[in-house]
């Protein structure tokens, strides 16, 4: 094999009559400008050389090409543009083979679809995830994928953003041939020579309708997908643009379809939703950058203990087992630990029932799980997570026992949602080892993990918590100690704003509808019913002694709880749930309670539009978020954004509450708060940080740098 030509990231080597094009742009061979230039040069050389009979494109390292280079996001585009590269590959006069091993995602898969043949190795991962960034495949993907895969499979691949493997790619028509080998170069050269021996044609995707030949069937599939997407996308911009582009693949010649795709791609680029989604994408990568990481390495851990086998404890246990850890679960008696074990097994049995796990795989995982009622059995664990009842005295008792039994250097974590972790740490002889790990329920599914840092904790305990989050595939956010930390503290404030709106004239159903219209899956009163109204009631009673007597207090939720109406689990709450229904119905008796409370307070109800509801709801959220950042409870505004996107259902395309505020203009948000303060100066007290940023002409993004 002799070297022919190369750039720093694309090497060209000739092996006999095959030109081998190797992309080497670590870590994932992203499609930066140099890669695009190198691929263009490779096609030029292949066409110009009579000695080249075929071309093989491979990726060095772990991936084929894993998509766009995120380092180019937000910068002026550099030629050649990806659509031109893809078209040039397809126009090559010699057969081009793409050898897919590892990730071929986004633009990487568009490169592969531009080749004349596609070979996939066992670890191949194929996907078009642009929708997750508010975009669509913009280099011919919306035109080539339907021709190769058919409308349904191609459109679902683009709308879901999910990945498929080599076998699924073969079944869908995206892959021409699988290969069981581990060497992409050897596999690619062998396939290219096989094609040459057969006299295989060039076979550009653009030259044939492929699986779009039956237009009536394809149109029926697309119509069904359009209707489903319109229902599910909740105002998202790019999903319906993807549908429009596939429609163009059905209706227009290939070249015209490419032009249409480009106009839709540029419309997505200009969309505010794209700005929100890009912000969310980068913010989730920034939250792990914490001050402690500069000075402290994580402690080693492989054995952990979970105290408590309820819904939360079982979910954390499943997360730990899925991360490959050895887990001991502790409960107070035989009956409780049997329930805890059943809760864990129920998760895996559900996966088996769905065909996503085998009995053998479940047995292998549970071999690392030990249920017990004896604290002495966790004397050698490296890390403990307490997940018992949310009561300070109960948690203190657990930590006294952990202090007695656990080895020196073990990390002791509490899963509290609200309580004072400094007070919990103070009952031990080792406050430097105590930290908060606030998982969200169900813990084996929800991505957010608030890592709460008390005053005396050692830096290496904080980095250990972040390492645990990485192993569990959680999105970690560093939080300081206060009532509710980042998420629940802000939640309490905007829920209060919703309560005020309800007492002032908006029904709970109007408020929930407005919040869903904004992009949340559920409104605040639906969430209360789902979580259980008794939980919030207990919190309000706990806080009653410290409540400012001058602060406004809405008693409607208390009246509902006094009826024993705690939401879905009791069949009614703010909504009615007849025969165990999951979707609630408005309840006239609740509206009667609302009317009675208004009359008792002397409130004359007034109407609110959906826009007026959301202005107050979001102003309360942003204002409290600014206080959380200003007080150092959150490191940066982006940590607040990630908390709400990953843990509270905030619509991802809006980027989080702080990004949303930046996009509205902080001066407008502050003006709203100041206007609302004329009604209630105590609740609507502007955050000093918000006032400071507006005065200086800055935004929250300036604090993320």
C-alpha positions, -999 to +999 in steps of 0.1 A: +000+000+000+016+033-010+007+068+001-008+090-027-018+122-010-032+134+023-044+163+044-040+165+081-073+148+087-080+128+054-054+104+042-054+090+006-037+057+000-038+035-031-041-003-026-038-018-061-067-003-081-086+009-050-082+044-035-086+042+003-098+074+018-093+075+056-109+102+078-088+108+109-103+137+129-103+125+166-122+118+187-152+110+164-141+121+129-165+151+129-171+168+096-150+199+101-139+221+071-107+202+067-125+168+065-149+182+039-120+196+019-102+163+021-132+143+009-136+167-021-099+163-030-103+125-028-131+125-053-111+147-076-081+124-074-102+093-080-118+108-111-085+120-124-065+088-120-069+059-145-053+036-120-082+041-096-111+017-103-130+021-069-130+042-038-134+031-002-142+057+026-134+046+061-131+063+095-100+059+117-105+050+154-139+043+169-162+059+144-170+063+107-181+100+109-202+110+139-217+142+124-210+179+123-180+194+142-196+212+171-166+235+173-180+252+141-214+259+157-222+296+156-192+304+134-194+316+097-197+286+074-166+275+055-166+260+020-170+234+008-205+230+023-216+195+032-243+192+004-217+199-022-194+172-007-222+147-007-232+155-043-195+153-054-192+118-038-223+106-055-211+121-089-178+102-087-171+082-119-157+053-099-178+031-075-176+046-039-180+023-009-187+037+026-175+013+053-195+020+085-180+010+118-191+028+150-211+060+146-224+072+112-246+100+125-261+132+109-238+144+082-217+112+086-247+091+075-254+116+047-219+110+035-225+073+036-258+076+017-240+096-010-217+066-016-228+040-041-225+011-017-226+008+021-209-019+041-216-021+079-196-038+106-212-052+138-208-021+159-223+003+134-247+030+147-267+048+120-288+079+127-300+113+116-303+131+150-306+167+136-341+171+150-327+172+185-309+204+176-340+219+159-326+211+124-332+186+097-307+166+076-296+193+052-271+176+029-295+154+009-306+132+039-343+139+035-341+131-002-318+100-001-330+083+030-366+078+017-353+064-016-332+039+002-354+030+032-389+040+021-410+068+036-420+053+069-386+040+081-367+070+068-391+096+083-392+078+116-354+077+117-353+115+112-382+123+136-369+102+164-332+111+162-326+075+174-299+052+161-302+018+145-276-010+142-262-028+112-289-055+111-317-030+113-299-009+086-297-039+064-334-047+068-343-011+061-322-009+029-298+017+044-270-010+044-261-031+013-240-057+031-231-065+067-196-077+076-187-097+107-151-085+108-134-059+131-111-043+105-130-017+084-101-013+060-097-050+052-135-054+049-139-023+027-111-033+003-125-069+000-160-055-007-147-030-033-129-058-051-159-080-050-180-052-066-153-047-093-152-084-101-190-083-105-188-053-128-212-035-103-227-002-115-222+032-099-258+032-085-262+068-074-292+072-051-304+103-069-308+084-102-337+062-091-370+066-071-359+035-052-385+027-025-406+057-036-417+040-067-451+031-053-462+067-048-497+060-035-485+037-007-457+062+001-481+091+002-504+072+026-476+065+050-465+101+049-500+114+055-503+092+086-469+104+098-478+140+093-510+137+113-492+119+141-463+144+141-487+174+143-502+159+174-470+149+191-446+178+182-464+203+205-453+234+184-419+222+175-406+237+142-383+211+126-404+179+127-430+191+103-403+206+081-388+171+079-423+158+067-424+186+041-390+176+028-400+140+025-431+152+006-407+170-017-388+137-023-421+122-034-432+151-056-401+167-071-371+156-092-340+149-070-323+182-078-354+202-070-359+182-038-324+192-027-331+229-033-363+226-012-345+208+015-319+236+016-345+263+021-361+243+049-328+237+065-320+274+065-354+282+079-346+259+108-312+275+113-330+309+117-356+295+142-355+306+178-361+269+186-327+260+172-311+286+195-328+270+225-319+234+215-283+243+207-280+260+241-294+229+258-270+207+239-239+227+251-253+234+286-256+197+293-219+193+285-209+223+307-226+212+340-198+187+348-173+216+348-171+223+385-145+240+406-138+209+427-126+190+395-096+213+392-081+200+424-096+166+433-098+132+417-128+110+424-125+083+451-126+047+438-160+029+441-174-004+430-196-015+459-224+007+470-254+005+494-289+018+490-308+025+522-345+021+514-364-001+490-394+021+481-400+035+446-370+058+448-346+034+465-355+007+439-350+031+410-316+042+423-307+005+428-316-002+391-295+027+380-265+015+400-269-021+388-272-009+352-239+010+357-222-022+366-219-016+403-224-042+432-253-031+453-266-040+487-301-027+496-310-022+533-345-021+547-358-022+582-375-056+583-381-088+562-414-076+548-399-042+537-369-058+520-391-083+502-411-053+488-378-036+479-365-066+460-399-070+442-397-033+432-363-039+416-373-071+399-405-054+386-383-030+365-364-059+348-395-080+344-410-051+325-380-051+301-384-088+296-421-084+288-412-058+262-386-081+246-358-057+257-340-081+281-336-118+285-341-139+317-303-147+316-294-110+314-317-102+344-301-130+364-266-118+356-275-083+368-293-095+400-262-115+408-247-082+418-277-073+441-280-083+477-311-075+498-305-073+536-319-060+569-285-057+586-265-025+584-233-045+594-234-061+559-224-027+543-193-022+564-171-025+533-190-005+507-175+025+490-206+047+487-240+048+504-272+065+491-299+069+517-334+070+502-358+068+532-388+088+542-384+126+537-382+135+574-351+151+589-352+131+622-355+098+603-326+107+580-305+118+610-311+084+626-300+066+594-268+087+592-259+080+628-261+043+619-241+048+587-214+067+607-212+037+631-209+010+605-193+024+573-156+022+567-134+053+567-135+072+534-169+058+524-191+085+507-224+090+525-251+105+504-287+115+511-314+116+484-334+144+502-354+167+480-356+197+503-339+190+537-309+206+552-279+184+543-256+204+566-278+193+595-277+157+584-239+158+580-236+173+615-249+141+632-219+122+619-182+123+629-173+127+592-192+157+576-164+158+550-178+126+535-215+136+534-232+149+502-266+152+486-276+131+456-311+143+446-324+117+421-357+123+403-384+097+402-385+072+385-347+073+392-339+046+367-354+067+339-351+104+348-318+119+337-313+147+362-291+143+393-288+173+416-255+170+434-259+191+466-227+204+481-228+210+519-204+233+537-179+208+550-178+182+522-144+173+508-137+182+472-130+146+462-165+136+475-180+161+451-160+147+421-169+112+432-206+122+430-201+135+395-182+103+385-212+083+398-235+104+376-213+097+346-214+060+352-252+061+357-255+082+325-272+110+345-271+147+337-254+161+369-260+197+382-241+211+412-263+228+437-258+245+470-277+238+502-311+257+507-347+246+511-354+228+478-319+233+463-322+246+426-352+228+411-377+224+440-369+259+453-378+275+420-407+251+415-422+262+448-421+298+436-438+294+402-463+270+417-471+299+441-476+322+411-500+296+397-519+295+429-522+333+429-535+332+393-561+305+404-573+326+433-573+358+412-596+343+385-579+317+362-592+282+367-567+254+374-577+239+340-570+272+322-536+275+338-526+239+330-538+244+294-516+276+290-486+258+304-491+228+280-495+253+252-461+267+261-446+233+256-447+215+290-461+180+289-482+188+320-495+218+339-488+225+376-521+211+389-518+180+368-483+175+382-497+179+417-522+152+411-496+129+396-471+133+425-499+132+452-514+164+467-505+151+502-468+155+495-471+193+489-496+195+518-470+180+542-444+204+529-467+234+534-474+223+570-437+218+576-430+254+565-460+269+583-440+279+613-414+298+592-439+314+568-439+352+567-473+362+582-475+391+557-470+368+528-501+358+507-512+322+512-536+304+490-556+277+508-574+261+479-550+231+477-553+226+515-591+225+512-589+199+484-565+177+505-588+180+536-614+162+514-589+133+511-585+141+473-548+135+467-548+131+430-546+101+407-539+076+436-572+085+453-592+090+420-596+127+424-575+158+432-577+189+411-591+166+385-614+136+385-600+102+375-629+079+370-621+041+370-584+048+374-581+070+343-547+086+338-561+117+321-581+138+345-614+155+339-624+189+353-642+187+386-671+211+393-667+205+430-631+218+428-643+249+410-668+254+438-640+252+464-621+278+443-651+301+442-656+297+480-620+306+488-621+336+465-653+348+483-637+342+517-607+364+507-629+390+491-613+384+457-633+395+426-621+371+399-608+385+367-601+368+334-565+359+322-555+350+287-530+322+281-503+348+273-510+366+306-508+334+326-475+325+311-460+359+316-466+356+354-456+319+355-423+325+336-415+357+354-418+339+388-396+311+375-369+334+360-369+357+390-363+329+415-337+314+391-318+347+392-319+346+430-306+310+430-277+320+407-271+353+426-268+335+459-244+308+445-269+280+449-264+274+412-230+279+397-243+295+364-276+302+347-270+272+324-272+250+355-307+263+362-316+256+325-303+220+326-321+214+359-355+223+344-350+207+310-338+174+325-359+172+356-390+194+353-403+189+318-393+224+306-396+225+268-361+218+255-366+239+224-369+270+246-335+263+261-345+265+298-359+294+318-328+315+318-322+311+281-358+319+275-355+351+295-324+361+274-344+355+242-373+377+255-350+404+267-342+407+304-355+443+304-389+430+294-389+403+321-379+428+347-406+452+336-432+425+340-419+417+376-420+454+385-455+457+372-467+427+391-450+441+422-476+468+423-501+441+433-478+422+457-445+437+464-435+409+488-438+381+463-427+400+432-395+413+446-370+416+417-338+395+420-308+418+426-289+399+399-316+405+373-316+442+381-278+443+379-277+426+345-304+449+330-286+480+344-254+468+327-270+458+295-260+422+299-278+389+299-277+355+317-255+340+289-227+364+299-224+346+332-220+312+315-187+320+301 
